[in-house]
């Protein structure tokens, strides 16, 4: 399957409880992550992480599925057509 360029947006609402698992999953997919930017959003008591990735459709589905199963974590992703 062909790798495509894309992005992943992650909102972590309960950092203390969710962050260790989020970081473990992101580490597992580290070979596919080109860039990672984290923003602690104190006014809303959450954290926002954006990733630039190069992945297959199967990989992006695995990553978003694992992240989305963590309580307090919201994730959305998109891959380019080429």
C-alpha positions in Angstrom: 0.0 0.0 0.0 1.2 3.5 -0.9 2.2 6.0 1.8 0.6 9.4 1.5 1.3 12.8 3.2 -1.2 14.0 5.7 -1.9 15.4 9.1 -3.4 14.4 12.4 -5.1 16.7 15.0 -5.3 15.5 18.6 -7.0 17.2 21.5 -6.1 15.8 25.0 -8.6 16.9 27.6 -7.1 15.1 30.7 -3.4 15.4 30.3 -2.3 13.7 33.5 -4.4 10.6 32.8 -4.2 10.4 29.0 -0.8 11.9 28.0 1.4 8.8 28.9 -0.7 6.5 26.7 -0.9 9.1 23.9 2.9 9.5 23.9 3.4 5.7 23.9 1.2 5.3 20.9 2.9 8.3 19.1 6.3 6.7 19.9 5.1 3.4 18.3 4.3 5.3 15.1 7.4 7.5 15.3 8.9 6.3 12.0 5.9 7.8 10.2 5.7 11.1 12.0 7.5 13.9 10.1 6.7 16.8 12.6 4.9 17.2 15.9 3.7 20.4 17.5 2.2 20.5 20.9 0.2 23.4 22.4 -0.9 23.5 26.0 -4.1 25.5 26.0 -4.5 26.5 29.6 -7.7 28.6 29.1 -9.5 25.4 28.1 -7.5 23.0 30.3 -6.5 20.8 27.4 -3.6 20.2 25.0 -3.6 20.3 21.2 -1.1 18.2 19.2 -0.7 18.4 15.5 1.3 15.9 13.5 2.5 15.9 9.9 2.7 12.2 8.8 3.5 10.0 5.9 1.4 6.8 6.2 -0.7 4.3 4.5 -4.4 4.2 5.0 -4.0 1.2 7.2 -1.4 3.0 9.4 -3.5 6.1 9.8 -6.5 4.0 10.7 -4.5 2.1 13.3 -3.1 5.3 14.8 -6.4 7.2 15.0 -8.2 4.1 16.3 -5.8 3.6 19.1 -5.7 7.3 20.0 -9.5 7.7 19.7 -10.1 4.8 22.2 -8.3 6.7 25.0 -10.8 8.5 27.3 -10.6 12.3 26.9 -8.8 12.2 23.6 -10.3 13.4 20.3 -8.5 12.8 17.0 -9.1 13.7 13.4 -6.9 13.0 10.4 -6.6 13.5 6.7 -4.3 12.1 4.0 -3.6 13.7 0.6 -4.8 12.0 -2.6 -1.3 11.4 -3.9 
